[in-house]
Amino acid sequence: AQTVTQSQPEMSVQEAETVTLSCTYDTSESNYYLFWYKQPPSRQMILVIRQEAYKQQNATENRFSVNFQKAAKSFSLKISDSQLGDTAMYFCAFIGLLTGNQFYFGTGTSLTVIP
Amino acid sequence: DTGVSQNPRHKITKRGQNVTFRCDPISEHNRLYWYRQTLGQGPEFLTYFQNEAQLEKSRLLSDRFSAERPKGSFSTLEIQRTEQGDSAMYLCASSSRDRGREKLFFGSGTQLSVL
């Protein structure tokens, strides 16, 4: 069974600072995708960044980057130059390519950016 | 707008009534998912369609829940004899595993309140 664990229920960061959200997962598959989704108070789930497991290079999208450690099954999200609009719930998600009939989500990290 | 569309956005019903939600996925996406999310939790998988075939159902999906995707286009999720525990946000999402570019796109959700 696949599991996704986010051990930080809440985090805060000063505006313009950098914050890292943690995620670990468990799977027996070797090919899979990992994602970070953002859910602001509007509750619309928005894709932030995606990582293919077969790629060693960490994905980046503007101020968002990941630290993907496949052996450790760790997938953290770094937000640089935090902005007030980054305040949201952040969910880590996984889908396996072999048995991938569902995306597995963590329980989320509530991030507050403090002005 | 070519995103995932869900209707209605909000539904208030009395316990014991039936409700039906609709999801229109992104047109070229052949995979459609229903998730349920309660406040402060991550999305929980309910069911998955590939085209018109319902390929997987969660144990969370009791006999009171039924989902359809006729002709592989829009999908409906019906809850019969609603209970207060059914109150949640019901999220629909779609994806296309095209050339390894799996991404899950979410609708805005239907917030169900059972009184």
gemmi code that builds the backbone of each chain (N, CA, C; Angstrom):
import gemmi

chains = {
    "A": [
        ("ALA", (0.847, -1.194, 0.000), (0.000, 0.000, 0.000), (0.883, 1.244, 0.000)),
        ("GLN", (0.364, 2.267, -0.641), (1.115, 3.526, -0.707), (0.629, 4.439, 0.410)),
        ("THR", (1.539, 5.126, 1.038), (1.171, 6.116, 2.050), (1.976, 7.382, 1.838)),
        ("VAL", (1.388, 8.492, 2.209), (2.054, 9.792, 2.133), (1.921, 10.451, 3.494)),
        ("THR", (3.014, 10.915, 4.039), (3.021, 11.471, 5.390), (3.560, 12.897, 5.389)),
        ("GLN", (2.783, 13.783, 5.936), (3.237, 15.155, 6.164), (3.198, 15.378, 7.669)),
        ("SER", (4.350, 15.556, 8.260), (4.452, 15.572, 9.715), (4.341, 16.964, 10.327)),
        ("GLN", (4.164, 17.972, 9.480), (4.072, 19.346, 9.980), (2.654, 19.865, 9.747)),
        ("PRO", (1.776, 19.800, 10.733), (0.401, 20.263, 10.509), (0.325, 21.764, 10.211)),
        ("GLU", (1.191, 22.540, 10.862), (1.146, 23.995, 10.678), (2.559, 24.553, 10.624)),
        ("MET", (2.729, 25.547, 9.775), (4.007, 26.262, 9.712), (3.732, 27.724, 9.414)),
        ("SER", (4.684, 28.569, 9.786), (4.574, 29.986, 9.453), (5.935, 30.490, 9.005)),
        ("VAL", (5.904, 31.545, 8.219), (7.140, 32.121, 7.683), (6.917, 33.614, 7.490)),
        ("GLN", (7.963, 34.365, 7.698), (7.897, 35.805, 7.443), (7.913, 36.056, 5.939)),
        ("GLU", (7.185, 37.051, 5.546), (7.175, 37.449, 4.142), (8.605, 37.669, 3.659)),
        ("ALA", (8.875, 37.182, 2.443), (10.185, 37.282, 1.770), (11.201, 36.253, 2.253)),
        ("GLU", (10.867, 35.494, 3.304), (11.780, 34.466, 3.776), (11.518, 33.154, 3.036)),
        ("THR", (12.342, 32.164, 3.364), (12.248, 30.836, 2.739), (11.711, 29.833, 3.741)),
        ("VAL", (10.868, 28.933, 3.264), (10.306, 27.889, 4.129), (10.334, 26.564, 3.396)),
        ("THR", (10.505, 25.499, 4.162), (10.544, 24.143, 3.581), (9.485, 23.278, 4.233)),
        ("LEU", (8.643, 22.669, 3.414), (7.607, 21.757, 3.891), (8.052, 20.326, 3.610)),
        ("SER", (7.838, 19.452, 4.581), (8.338, 18.081, 4.475), (7.253, 17.103, 4.040)),
        ("CYS", (7.703, 16.068, 3.343), (6.803, 14.994, 2.922), (7.624, 13.719, 2.782)),
        ("THR", (7.112, 12.648, 3.326), (7.709, 11.334, 3.089), (6.621, 10.413, 2.560)),
        ("TYR", (7.047, 9.371, 1.872), (6.074, 8.462, 1.280), (6.618, 7.049, 1.348)),
        ("ASP", (5.735, 6.111, 1.163), (6.131, 4.712, 1.185), (5.515, 4.014, -0.017)),
        ("THR", (6.325, 3.327, -0.775), (5.854, 2.599, -1.936), (6.863, 1.520, -2.286)),
        ("SER", (6.377, 0.499, -2.953), (7.277, -0.539, -3.458), (7.538, -0.340, -4.946)),
        ("GLU", (6.902, 0.640, -5.540), (7.083, 0.902, -6.961), (8.357, 1.701, -7.202)),
        ("SER", (8.894, 1.544, -8.393), (10.103, 2.296, -8.735), (9.803, 3.471, -9.659)),
        ("ASN", (8.662, 3.403, -10.331), (8.275, 4.501, -11.231), (6.994, 5.149, -10.719)),
        ("TYR", (7.070, 6.435, -10.463), (5.922, 7.133, -9.912), (6.111, 8.632, -10.087)),
        ("TYR", (5.050, 9.353, -9.784), (5.092, 10.812, -9.783), (4.786, 11.312, -8.378)),
        ("LEU", (5.382, 12.433, -8.060), (5.098, 13.115, -6.806), (4.669, 14.542, -7.118)),
        ("PHE", (3.792, 15.064, -6.296), (3.220, 16.383, -6.549), (3.116, 17.171, -5.236)),
        ("TRP", (3.117, 18.466, -5.382), (2.670, 19.355, -4.316), (1.497, 20.157, -4.859)),
        ("TYR", (0.413, 20.133, -4.080), (-0.773, 20.910, -4.410), (-0.983, 21.959, -3.333)),
        ("LYS", (-1.509, 23.093, -3.761), (-1.830, 24.208, -2.864), (-3.336, 24.354, -2.821)),
        ("GLN", (-3.878, 24.529, -1.612), (-5.316, 24.758, -1.457), (-5.526, 26.013, -0.617)),
        ("PRO", (-5.767, 27.142, -1.264), (-6.012, 28.391, -0.526), (-7.390, 28.357, 0.126)),
        ("PRO", (-7.751, 29.399, 0.859), (-9.065, 29.410, 1.515), (-10.240, 29.203, 0.567)),
        ("SER", (-10.073, 29.520, -0.696), (-11.140, 29.265, -1.675), (-11.388, 27.775, -1.879)),
        ("ARG", (-10.442, 26.935, -1.411), (-10.502, 25.470, -1.459), (-10.308, 24.888, -2.857)),
        ("GLN", (-9.898, 25.725, -3.813), (-9.540, 25.212, -5.140), (-8.141, 24.612, -5.071)),
        ("MET", (-8.011, 23.347, -5.426), (-6.716, 22.669, -5.406), (-5.928, 23.062, -6.652)),
        ("ILE", (-4.721, 23.544, -6.424), (-3.895, 24.048, -7.520), (-2.569, 23.301, -7.519)),
        ("LEU", (-2.187, 22.792, -8.686), (-0.907, 22.093, -8.794), (0.233, 23.105, -8.684)),
        ("VAL", (1.169, 22.831, -7.786), (2.316, 23.713, -7.588), (3.519, 23.204, -8.370)),
        ("ILE", (3.805, 21.902, -8.210), (5.011, 21.356, -8.821), (4.904, 19.845, -8.905)),
        ("ARG", (5.607, 19.266, -9.854), (5.547, 17.812, -10.080), (6.949, 17.282, -10.295)),
        ("GLN", (7.164, 16.051, -9.817), (8.479, 15.413, -9.962), (8.284, 13.989, -10.472)),
        ("GLU", (8.997, 13.618, -11.525), (8.997, 12.231, -11.969), (10.095, 11.475, -11.224)),
        ("ALA", (9.796, 10.302, -10.747), (10.755, 9.571, -9.910), (12.004, 9.168, -10.670)),
        ("TYR", (11.891, 8.988, -11.989), (13.050, 8.545, -12.753), (14.017, 9.686, -13.051)),
        ("LYS", (13.612, 10.912, -12.754), (14.479, 12.058, -12.984), (15.256, 12.380, -11.716)),
        ("GLN", (16.550, 12.468, -11.845), (17.365, 12.792, -10.678), (17.332, 14.286, -10.371)),
        ("GLN", (17.125, 15.076, -11.412), (17.130, 16.525, -11.225), (15.878, 16.965, -10.495)),
        ("ASN", (16.066, 17.815, -9.483), (14.936, 18.323, -8.731), (14.142, 19.329, -9.560)),
        ("ALA", (12.812, 19.212, -9.489), (11.948, 20.126, -10.239), (11.941, 21.515, -9.609)),
        ("THR", (11.809, 22.520, -10.453), (11.661, 23.906, -9.986), (10.592, 24.592, -10.827)),
        ("GLU", (9.846, 25.460, -10.143), (8.843, 26.285, -10.802), (8.887, 27.654, -10.135)),
        ("ASN", (9.650, 28.540, -10.743), (9.780, 29.904, -10.210), (10.277, 29.860, -8.765)),
        ("ARG", (9.471, 30.317, -7.809), (9.931, 30.372, -6.408), (9.813, 29.026, -5.693)),
        ("PHE", (9.264, 28.031, -6.370), (9.027, 26.734, -5.749), (10.030, 25.716, -6.280)),
        ("SER", (10.619, 24.965, -5.381), (11.536, 23.899, -5.783), (11.366, 22.738, -4.820)),
        ("VAL", (11.813, 21.570, -5.268), (11.699, 20.383, -4.417), (13.074, 19.809, -4.166)),
        ("ASN", (13.174, 19.082, -3.065), (14.348, 18.274, -2.765), (13.863, 16.826, -2.730)),
        ("PHE", (14.117, 16.119, -3.822), (13.638, 14.746, -3.988), (14.773, 13.799, -3.648)),
        ("GLN", (14.575, 13.011, -2.620), (15.552, 12.018, -2.176), (14.895, 10.646, -2.315)),
        ("LYS", (15.139, 9.991, -3.460), (14.409, 8.750, -3.759), (14.726, 7.639, -2.771)),
        ("ALA", (15.971, 7.494, -2.429), (16.346, 6.415, -1.515), (15.694, 6.607, -0.142)),
        ("ALA", (15.618, 7.827, 0.287), (15.010, 8.142, 1.581), (13.501, 8.290, 1.488)),
        ("LYS", (12.958, 8.262, 0.272), (11.523, 8.452, 0.032), (11.055, 9.749, 0.689)),
        ("SER", (11.784, 10.801, 0.334), (11.499, 12.122, 0.884), (11.296, 13.101, -0.261)),
        ("PHE", (10.356, 14.026, -0.069), (9.995, 14.945, -1.151), (9.575, 16.267, -0.512)),
        ("SER", (10.526, 17.147, -0.248), (10.203, 18.398, 0.435), (10.031, 19.526, -0.565)),
        ("LEU", (9.242, 20.492, -0.164), (8.942, 21.663, -0.996), (9.573, 22.888, -0.366)),
        ("LYS", (10.354, 23.604, -1.144), (10.947, 24.850, -0.672), (10.280, 26.017, -1.385)),
        ("ILE", (9.822, 26.965, -0.580), (9.230, 28.178, -1.123), (10.160, 29.331, -0.793)),
        ("SER", (10.677, 29.951, -1.809), (11.593, 31.079, -1.625), (10.829, 32.391, -1.763)),
        ("ASP", (11.358, 33.434, -1.096), (10.739, 34.764, -1.201), (9.232, 34.667, -0.958)),
        ("SER", (8.864, 34.105, 0.179), (7.451, 33.843, 0.483), (6.599, 35.105, 0.336)),
        ("GLN", (5.427, 34.927, -0.238), (4.478, 36.012, -0.441), (3.187, 35.728, 0.308)),
        ("LEU", (2.446, 36.795, 0.605), (1.205, 36.628, 1.363), (0.250, 35.665, 0.664)),
        ("GLY", (0.279, 35.677, -0.664), (-0.587, 34.781, -1.426), (-0.207, 33.320, -1.332)),
        ("ASP", (0.930, 33.033, -0.708), (1.327, 31.631, -0.512), (0.607, 31.015, 0.683)),
        ("THR", (-0.072, 31.823, 1.469), (-0.823, 31.296, 2.617), (-1.882, 30.324, 2.118)),
        ("ALA", (-1.805, 29.082, 2.576), (-2.696, 28.028, 2.080), (-2.359, 26.722, 2.773)),
        ("MET", (-3.201, 25.712, 2.523), (-2.853, 24.333, 2.860), (-2.040, 23.770, 1.700)),
        ("TYR", (-1.015, 23.011, 2.035), (-0.191, 22.372, 1.017), (-0.252, 20.857, 1.201)),
        ("PHE", (-0.572, 20.168, 0.112), (-0.706, 18.721, 0.157), (0.343, 18.080, -0.748)),
        ("CYS", (0.988, 17.085, -0.217), (1.896, 16.250, -0.974), (1.080, 15.075, -1.528)),
        ("ALA", (1.366, 14.661, -2.764), (0.585, 13.584, -3.375), (1.485, 12.670, -4.197)),
        ("PHE", (1.027, 11.439, -4.356), (1.799, 10.385, -5.032), (0.885, 9.587, -5.945)),
        ("ILE", (1.413, 9.186, -7.091), (0.729, 8.176, -7.899), (1.768, 7.256, -8.508)),
        ("GLY", (1.520, 5.953, -8.390), (2.415, 4.983, -8.988), (2.007, 4.719, -10.423)),
        ("LEU", (2.974, 4.493, -11.268), (2.675, 4.248, -12.678), (2.228, 2.818, -12.929)),
        ("LEU", (2.636, 1.897, -12.070), (2.277, 0.495, -12.274), (0.858, 0.211, -11.787)),
        ("THR", (0.551, 0.667, -10.592), (-0.769, 0.402, -10.004), (-1.564, 1.678, -9.867)),
        ("GLY", (-1.239, 2.681, -10.674), (-1.758, 4.028, -10.433), (-3.196, 4.246, -10.832)),
        ("ASN", (-4.116, 3.806, -10.001), (-5.514, 4.130, -10.211), (-6.010, 5.185, -9.250)),
        ("GLN", (-5.150, 5.679, -8.405), (-5.554, 6.780, -7.541), (-4.322, 7.557, -7.110)),
        ("PHE", (-4.553, 8.806, -6.816), (-3.545, 9.656, -6.225), (-3.702, 9.569, -4.708)),
        ("TYR", (-2.588, 9.417, -4.012), (-2.598, 9.365, -2.558), (-2.122, 10.721, -2.033)),
        ("PHE", (-2.858, 11.245, -1.065), (-2.545, 12.555, -0.517), (-2.127, 12.452, 0.942)),
        ("GLY", (-1.249, 13.358, 1.352), (-0.946, 13.509, 2.766), (-2.052, 14.305, 3.449)),
        ("THR", (-1.881, 14.529, 4.747), (-2.894, 15.231, 5.526), (-2.747, 16.741, 5.469)),
        ("GLY", (-1.676, 17.194, 4.841), (-1.559, 18.628, 4.602), (-0.745, 19.376, 5.632)),
        ("THR", (-0.181, 20.487, 5.201), (0.514, 21.442, 6.067), (-0.111, 22.808, 5.837)),
        ("SER", (-0.576, 23.410, 6.904), (-1.152, 24.748, 6.806), (-0.040, 25.781, 6.934)),
        ("LEU", (0.204, 26.519, 5.867), (1.274, 27.522, 5.858), (0.680, 28.919, 5.961)),
        ("THR", (1.206, 29.688, 6.886), (0.808, 31.086, 7.030), (2.014, 31.973, 6.774)),
        ("VAL", (1.857, 32.910, 5.852), (2.914, 33.876, 5.591), (2.579, 35.143, 6.359)),
        ("ILE", (3.502, 35.548, 7.213), (3.280, 36.682, 8.111), (3.868, 37.957, 7.500)),
        ("PRO", (3.064, 39.001, 7.410), (3.573, 40.239, 6.795), (4.615, 40.923, 7.674)),
    ],
    "B": [
        ("ASP", (-13.221, 28.803, -20.623), (-12.547, 28.109, -19.534), (-12.562, 26.608, -19.817)),
        ("THR", (-11.419, 25.998, -19.854), (-11.346, 24.578, -20.182), (-10.956, 23.753, -18.980)),
        ("GLY", (-11.159, 24.244, -17.778), (-10.824, 23.500, -16.576), (-11.917, 22.513, -16.225)),
        ("VAL", (-11.743, 21.861, -15.059), (-12.732, 20.918, -14.544), (-13.862, 21.715, -13.895)),
        ("SER", (-15.087, 21.385, -14.276), (-16.248, 22.118, -13.785), (-17.117, 21.229, -12.920)),
        ("GLN", (-17.525, 21.718, -11.756), (-18.394, 20.958, -10.869), (-19.629, 21.773, -10.528)),
        ("ASN", (-20.741, 21.080, -10.490), (-22.014, 21.710, -10.120), (-22.812, 20.768, -9.221)),
        ("PRO", (-23.526, 21.332, -8.235), (-23.487, 22.734, -7.811), (-22.245, 23.023, -6.971)),
        ("ARG", (-22.000, 24.260, -6.630), (-20.875, 24.595, -5.753), (-21.214, 24.279, -4.302)),
        ("HIS", (-22.471, 24.480, -3.963), (-22.924, 24.208, -2.596), (-24.254, 23.469, -2.656)),
        ("LYS", (-24.429, 22.555, -1.713), (-25.699, 21.829, -1.624), (-26.024, 21.629, -0.157)),
        ("ILE", (-27.200, 22.093, 0.237), (-27.689, 21.874, 1.590), (-28.894, 20.962, 1.469)),
        ("THR", (-28.899, 19.889, 2.239), (-29.985, 18.944, 2.148), (-30.341, 18.428, 3.535)),
        ("LYS", (-31.519, 17.863, 3.623), (-31.920, 17.265, 4.896), (-31.520, 15.793, 4.902)),
        ("ARG", (-31.241, 15.304, 6.089), (-30.885, 13.906, 6.236), (-31.958, 13.012, 5.624)),
        ("GLY", (-31.503, 12.029, 4.863), (-32.434, 11.089, 4.236), (-32.754, 11.414, 2.785)),
        ("GLN", (-32.409, 12.623, 2.357), (-32.659, 12.999, 0.964), (-31.537, 12.480, 0.058)),
        ("ASN", (-31.852, 12.400, -1.218), (-30.846, 12.022, -2.212), (-30.257, 13.283, -2.846)),
        ("VAL", (-28.981, 13.228, -3.169), (-28.336, 14.351, -3.858), (-27.493, 13.812, -5.008)),
        ("THR", (-27.351, 14.636, -6.028), (-26.532, 14.267, -7.181), (-25.637, 15.432, -7.555)),
        ("PHE", (-24.361, 15.134, -7.772), (-23.393, 16.135, -8.183), (-22.909, 15.804, -9.593)),
        ("ARG", (-22.542, 16.853, -10.303), (-22.050, 16.655, -11.671), (-20.631, 17.173, -11.805)),
        ("CYS", (-19.849, 16.495, -12.630), (-18.478, 16.913, -12.928), (-18.261, 16.846, -14.433)),
        ("ASP", (-17.778, 17.929, -14.990), (-17.349, 17.957, -16.392), (-15.831, 18.076, -16.415)),
        ("PRO", (-15.138, 17.024, -16.835), (-13.664, 17.061, -16.815), (-13.118, 17.872, -17.988)),
        ("ILE", (-11.836, 18.052, -18.001), (-11.162, 18.638, -19.148), (-11.377, 17.697, -20.328)),
        ("SER", (-11.757, 18.239, -21.456), (-12.316, 17.426, -22.539), (-11.391, 16.310, -23.028)),
        ("GLU", (-10.108, 16.533, -23.062), (-9.229, 15.498, -23.596), (-8.754, 14.496, -22.544)),
        ("HIS", (-9.205, 14.662, -21.312), (-8.779, 13.770, -20.247), (-9.648, 12.520, -20.206)),
        ("ASN", (-8.996, 11.346, -20.196), (-9.771, 10.111, -20.158), (-9.925, 9.548, -18.741)),
        ("ARG", (-9.199, 10.136, -17.792), (-9.274, 9.637, -16.413), (-10.023, 10.648, -15.548)),
        ("LEU", (-10.938, 10.138, -14.741), (-11.742, 11.009, -13.882), (-11.802, 10.406, -12.492)),
        ("TYR", (-11.632, 11.247, -11.496), (-11.578, 10.811, -10.103), (-12.598, 11.600, -9.282)),
        ("TRP", (-13.144, 10.916, -8.271), (-13.903, 11.603, -7.230), (-13.157, 11.425, -5.909)),
        ("TYR", (-13.032, 12.533, -5.197), (-12.427, 12.540, -3.882), (-13.383, 13.228, -2.904)),
        ("ARG", (-13.228, 12.897, -1.631), (-13.980, 13.572, -0.583), (-12.979, 14.208, 0.372)),
        ("GLN", (-13.293, 15.411, 0.815), (-12.386, 16.104, 1.722), (-13.179, 16.741, 2.854)),
        ("THR", (-12.798, 16.410, 4.076), (-13.368, 17.090, 5.240), (-12.366, 18.126, 5.726)),
        ("LEU", (-12.861, 19.071, 6.504), (-12.058, 20.220, 6.910), (-10.797, 19.777, 7.651)),
        ("GLY", (-9.666, 20.295, 7.198), (-8.405, 19.992, 7.855), (-7.779, 18.675, 7.452)),
        ("GLN", (-8.383, 17.989, 6.503), (-7.862, 16.698, 6.056), (-7.491, 16.761, 4.580)),
        ("GLY", (-6.705, 15.802, 4.155), (-6.396, 15.689, 2.745), (-7.520, 14.995, 2.002)),
        ("PRO", (-7.529, 15.099, 0.686), (-8.567, 14.414, -0.099), (-8.482, 12.906, 0.060)),
        ("GLU", (-9.655, 12.271, 0.192), (-9.738, 10.820, 0.287), (-10.352, 10.280, -1.003)),
        ("PHE", (-9.713, 9.294, -1.549), (-10.147, 8.720, -2.813), (-11.488, 8.020, -2.660)),
        ("LEU", (-12.384, 8.266, -3.621), (-13.669, 7.571, -3.650), (-13.754, 6.590, -4.811)),
        ("THR", (-13.516, 7.105, -6.023), (-13.651, 6.239, -7.187), (-12.915, 6.830, -8.378)),
        ("TYR", (-12.677, 5.972, -9.360), (-11.876, 6.345, -10.526), (-12.479, 5.747, -11.788)),
        ("PHE", (-12.553, 6.545, -12.842), (-13.012, 6.101, -14.149), (-11.890, 6.264, -15.167)),
        ("GLN", (-11.776, 5.289, -16.037), (-10.981, 5.475, -17.248), (-11.959, 5.353, -18.404)),
        ("ASN", (-12.122, 6.459, -19.092), (-13.224, 6.584, -20.068), (-14.534, 6.311, -19.342)),
        ("GLU", (-15.357, 5.396, -19.829), (-16.648, 5.162, -19.167), (-16.590, 4.055, -18.125)),
        ("ALA", (-15.462, 3.394, -18.016), (-15.342, 2.262, -17.107), (-14.920, 2.706, -15.703)),
        ("GLN", (-15.695, 2.270, -14.722), (-15.345, 2.540, -13.329), (-14.386, 1.447, -12.889)),
        ("LEU", (-13.111, 1.779, -12.747), (-12.081, 0.772, -12.531), (-11.749, 0.532, -11.073)),
        ("GLU", (-12.059, 1.484, -10.237), (-11.720, 1.286, -8.830), (-12.681, 2.072, -7.946)),
        ("LYS", (-13.048, 1.435, -6.824), (-13.910, 2.076, -5.842), (-13.301, 1.894, -4.466)),
        ("SER", (-13.307, 2.947, -3.690), (-12.802, 2.872, -2.335), (-13.811, 2.168, -1.425)),
        ("ARG", (-13.277, 1.596, -0.352), (-14.182, 1.025, 0.646), (-14.994, 2.102, 1.338)),
        ("LEU", (-14.536, 3.365, 1.185), (-15.304, 4.486, 1.737), (-16.634, 4.639, 1.018)),
        ("LEU", (-16.709, 4.128, -0.201), (-17.895, 4.305, -1.029), (-18.917, 3.233, -0.662)),
        ("SER", (-19.836, 3.618, 0.255), (-20.840, 2.646, 0.679), (-21.866, 2.428, -0.428)),
        ("ASP", (-22.804, 1.520, -0.139), (-23.842, 1.205, -1.122), (-24.730, 2.406, -1.414)),
        ("ARG", (-24.688, 3.409, -0.557), (-25.522, 4.594, -0.794), (-24.919, 5.514, -1.853)),
        ("PHE", (-23.669, 5.274, -2.180), (-22.969, 6.107, -3.161), (-22.920, 5.375, -4.502)),
        ("SER", (-23.200, 6.109, -5.556), (-23.022, 5.534, -6.887), (-22.499, 6.615, -7.818)),
        ("ALA", (-21.598, 6.222, -8.692), (-21.026, 7.161, -9.650), (-21.134, 6.580, -11.040)),
        ("GLU", (-21.330, 7.458, -11.990), (-21.433, 7.041, -13.381), (-20.635, 7.997, -14.253)),
        ("ARG", (-20.239, 7.496, -15.383), (-19.603, 8.346, -16.391), (-20.029, 7.837, -17.765)),
        ("PRO", (-21.272, 8.113, -18.125), (-21.771, 7.633, -19.420), (-20.983, 8.268, -20.561)),
        ("LYS", (-20.662, 7.468, -21.549), (-19.973, 7.929, -22.754), (-18.589, 8.502, -22.454)),
        ("GLY", (-18.098, 8.283, -21.274), (-16.743, 8.727, -20.962), (-16.548, 10.220, -20.935)),
        ("SER", (-17.654, 10.959, -20.743), (-17.505, 12.425, -20.715), (-17.728, 12.916, -19.297)),
        ("PHE", (-18.880, 13.532, -19.020), (-19.149, 14.035, -17.677), (-19.425, 12.852, -16.740)),
        ("SER", (-19.377, 13.154, -15.452), (-19.642, 12.136, -14.447), (-20.632, 12.678, -13.426)),
        ("THR", (-21.397, 11.769, -12.831), (-22.281, 12.132, -11.731), (-21.967, 11.266, -10.523)),
        ("LEU", (-22.118, 11.871, -9.371), (-21.971, 11.166, -8.105), (-23.276, 11.355, -7.344)),
        ("GLU", (-23.937, 10.245, -7.034), (-25.199, 10.310, -6.312), (-25.018, 9.728, -4.917)),
        ("ILE", (-25.590, 10.391, -3.956), (-25.628, 9.884, -2.586), (-27.090, 9.710, -2.218)),
        ("GLN", (-27.464, 8.491, -1.880), (-28.844, 8.220, -1.483), (-28.949, 8.223, 0.042)),
        ("ARG", (-30.116, 8.628, 0.523), (-30.407, 8.603, 1.964), (-29.251, 9.241, 2.744)),
        ("THR", (-28.989, 10.497, 2.441), (-27.839, 11.182, 3.021), (-27.858, 11.140, 4.544)),
        ("GLU", (-26.656, 11.106, 5.105), (-26.453, 11.125, 6.549), (-25.581, 12.330, 6.885)),
        ("GLN", (-25.624, 12.747, 8.144), (-24.836, 13.915, 8.535), (-23.347, 13.684, 8.310)),
        ("GLY", (-22.911, 12.466, 8.413), (-21.507, 12.149, 8.179), (-21.077, 12.302, 6.730)),
        ("ASP", (-22.043, 12.482, 5.832), (-21.706, 12.700, 4.426), (-21.304, 14.140, 4.159)),
        ("SER", (-21.509, 15.019, 5.125), (-21.150, 16.428, 4.947), (-19.654, 16.536, 4.704)),
        ("ALA", (-19.296, 17.121, 3.570), (-17.895, 17.217, 3.156), (-17.832, 17.994, 1.848)),
        ("MET", (-16.600, 18.250, 1.425), (-16.375, 18.787, 0.076), (-16.132, 17.599, -0.839)),
        ("TYR", (-16.865, 17.529, -1.940), (-16.677, 16.459, -2.914), (-15.935, 17.042, -4.117)),
        ("LEU", (-14.751, 16.518, -4.326), (-13.876, 17.038, -5.367), (-13.828, 16.088, -6.551)),
        ("CYS", (-13.908, 16.647, -7.723), (-13.716, 15.889, -8.946), (-12.394, 16.331, -9.570)),
        ("ALA", (-11.708, 15.406, -10.169), (-10.444, 15.733, -10.815), (-10.302, 14.893, -12.076)),
        ("SER", (-9.536, 15.392, -13.018), (-9.297, 14.619, -14.232), (-7.829, 14.687, -14.611)),
        ("SER", (-7.405, 13.685, -15.370), (-6.017, 13.657, -15.804), (-5.913, 12.879, -17.107)),
        ("SER", (-4.761, 13.011, -17.711), (-4.477, 12.265, -18.925), (-3.040, 11.805, -18.850)),
        ("ARG", (-2.842, 10.511, -18.917), (-1.482, 9.985, -18.840), (-0.919, 9.954, -20.265)),
        ("ASP", (-0.616, 11.153, -20.748), (-0.201, 11.308, -22.130), (1.295, 11.536, -22.181)),
        ("ARG", (1.995, 10.623, -22.780), (3.450, 10.735, -22.934), (4.109, 11.008, -21.587)),
        ("GLY", (3.623, 10.358, -20.583), (4.237, 10.444, -19.265), (4.026, 11.759, -18.563)),
        ("ARG", (3.037, 12.521, -18.966), (2.870, 13.830, -18.345), (1.619, 13.832, -17.459)),
        ("GLU", (1.592, 12.891, -16.550), (0.447, 12.768, -15.658), (0.335, 13.978, -14.757)),
        ("LYS", (-0.821, 14.634, -14.809), (-1.118, 15.739, -13.899), (-2.585, 15.643, -13.555)),
        ("LEU", (-2.905, 15.935, -12.314), (-4.276, 15.892, -11.844), (-4.791, 17.313, -11.709)),
        ("PHE", (-5.903, 17.593, -12.379), (-6.521, 18.913, -12.311), (-7.849, 18.792, -11.580)),
        ("PHE", (-8.061, 19.675, -10.628), (-9.244, 19.611, -9.786), (-10.288, 20.639, -10.181)),
        ("GLY", (-11.543, 20.286, -9.950), (-12.610, 21.262, -9.991), (-12.663, 22.028, -8.680)),
        ("SER", (-13.610, 22.930, -8.582), (-13.736, 23.764, -7.374), (-14.462, 23.048, -6.246)),
        ("GLY", (-15.022, 21.872, -6.562), (-15.674, 21.093, -5.520), (-17.137, 21.434, -5.316)),
        ("THR", (-17.841, 20.483, -4.722), (-19.217, 20.694, -4.275), (-19.226, 20.514, -2.759)),
        ("GLN", (-19.593, 21.563, -2.059), (-19.664, 21.495, -0.598), (-21.048, 21.015, -0.201)),
        ("LEU", (-21.105, 19.839, 0.419), (-22.374, 19.258, 0.849), (-22.551, 19.432, 2.351)),
        ("SER", (-23.696, 19.959, 2.720), (-24.068, 20.061, 4.132), (-25.364, 19.297, 4.337)),
        ("VAL", (-25.314, 18.310, 5.214), (-26.498, 17.505, 5.516), (-26.995, 17.899, 6.897)),
        ("LEU", (-28.214, 18.409, 6.945), (-28.759, 18.910, 8.209), (-29.542, 17.835, 8.951)),
    ],
}
model = gemmi.Model(1)
for chain_id, residues in chains.items():
    chain = gemmi.Chain(chain_id)
    for i, (resn, *xyz) in enumerate(residues, 1):
        res = gemmi.Residue()
        res.name, res.seqid = resn, gemmi.SeqId(i, " ")
        for name, pos in zip(("N", "CA", "C"), xyz):
            atom = gemmi.Atom()
            atom.name, atom.element = name, gemmi.Element(name[0])
            atom.pos, atom.b_iso = gemmi.Position(*pos), 0.0
            res.add_atom(atom)
        chain.add_residue(res)
    model.add_chain(chain)
structure = gemmi.Structure()
structure.add_model(model)
structure.setup_entities()
